Amino acid sequence: MRFAVESLAQCWDQGQALLELHWREIALHQDLIPLAVDRESYQQMERAGQLQLVTMRDDEGILRGYHVSLIRPHLHYRTSLTAFTDVFYIHPDFRKGATGTQLFRYVESQLQARGVQRMYATCKLSLDLRPLFKRLRWTMIEYVFTKLVGA
């Protein structure tokens, strides 16, 4: 696998099929909330230097995984440049060995080079990745809850 920082333009078209697969695997309430990515907002963040897209490609150059970070000073700690993981995904056929660990280590190295001090990420209970984060020496700090409004 090859990891690289790429622009949205470099992988947008190829990434759509992988993003759809990602959504189908983990998204709640798919019957009520369709996948509808706000491409313009992502492009604005990228132009502002607030987005990092890391790709994972196989030897033929086919996109097999991605990690998207939103980078900015933390609103509570404005002197701390922080990366908030927006989404990350590896195609199920490529979740072997240390692929996830390698992806996150590459992401971390690229964020460190940008001056990021701290990273945040979440994972779904339905796809429990706590062992990955433990291997990477992350600290679990909170639980995340969701609710459909009015339900």
ABEGO torsion letter per residue (X at the ends): XBBBBBBAAAAAAAAAAAAAAAAAAABBGAAABBBBBBAAAAAAAAAAGABBBBBBBBAAGBBABBBBBBBBBBAABAABBBBBBABBBBBAAABBEAAAAAAAAAAAAAAAAAGBABBBBBBBAABBAAAAAAAAGBBBABBBBBBBBGX
